[in-house]
């Protein structure tokens, strides 16, 4: 899946969080993304884990699903490949 900065994503529960949440990608790394968690998405106990980072978490790309504004999954956009010369 190709994700980009400013994409809205959904994350199922992970090792770090037991609740699923929505967020927006702020930075892309090789195999993960820095995600700004949307307000009120996590329980208070789990929010305490990320308060010092301003609601930012690093999540593996494989755990993220691209979604639209309504939270519905989007199909992976077809990327145009350049022909080799």
C-alpha positions in Angstrom: 0.0 0.0 0.0 1.3 3.4 -0.8 0.6 6.0 1.8 1.5 9.6 1.8 1.6 12.6 4.2 -1.8 14.0 5.0 -3.6 10.7 4.2 -6.3 9.8 6.7 -5.8 6.3 8.1 -7.4 3.7 10.3 -5.4 1.5 12.7 -6.8 -1.6 14.3 -5.6 -2.4 17.8 -1.8 -2.8 18.0 0.7 -3.9 20.6 0.8 -0.4 21.9 -3.0 0.4 21.8 -5.9 -1.9 22.6 -8.4 0.3 20.8 -8.6 1.1 17.1 -8.2 4.7 16.0 -8.2 7.2 13.1 -5.4 9.6 12.4 -3.6 11.6 9.8 -0.1 10.7 8.5 2.4 13.5 9.3 5.6 11.8 8.2 6.5 8.7 6.2 9.5 6.4 7.1 10.7 3.3 5.3 8.3 0.8 7.0 6.3 3.0 9.3 4.5 6.3 9.5 4.2 9.1 12.1 0.4 9.4 12.7 -1.4 12.3 14.5 -4.2 10.6 16.4 -7.6 12.2 16.1 -9.0 13.7 19.3 -11.1 11.4 21.5 -10.0 8.2 19.6 -8.2 6.5 22.5 -9.1 5.8 26.1 -7.6 8.1 28.8 -5.2 5.4 29.9 -3.8 5.0 26.4 -3.8 8.7 25.7 -1.4 9.1 28.6 1.1 7.0 26.7 1.3 9.6 23.9 0.6 12.9 25.6 4.3 13.7 25.8 4.5 13.4 22.0 1.5 15.6 21.2 -0.8 12.8 20.1 1.8 11.5 17.6 2.5 7.8 17.3 4.7 5.7 15.0 2.8 2.8 13.5 3.9 0.2 11.0 2.6 0.7 7.5 1.2 -2.8 7.5 -1.1 -1.8 10.4 -2.6 1.2 8.6 -5.6 1.3 6.3 -6.2 4.3 4.0 -9.7 5.7 4.6 -11.9 8.5 3.4 -13.4 11.4 5.5 -16.3 9.1 6.5 -13.9 6.4 7.7 -14.7 4.0 4.8 -11.7 2.1 3.4 -10.3 3.3 0.1 -8.9 1.1 -2.6 -5.2 1.5 -3.2 -4.8 4.1 -5.9 -3.3 2.7 -9.1 0.2 4.2 -9.5 1.5 4.9 -13.0 4.7 3.0 -13.7 7.2 4.5 -16.1 8.4 2.2 -18.9 12.0 1.2 -18.8 14.0 2.5 -21.8 
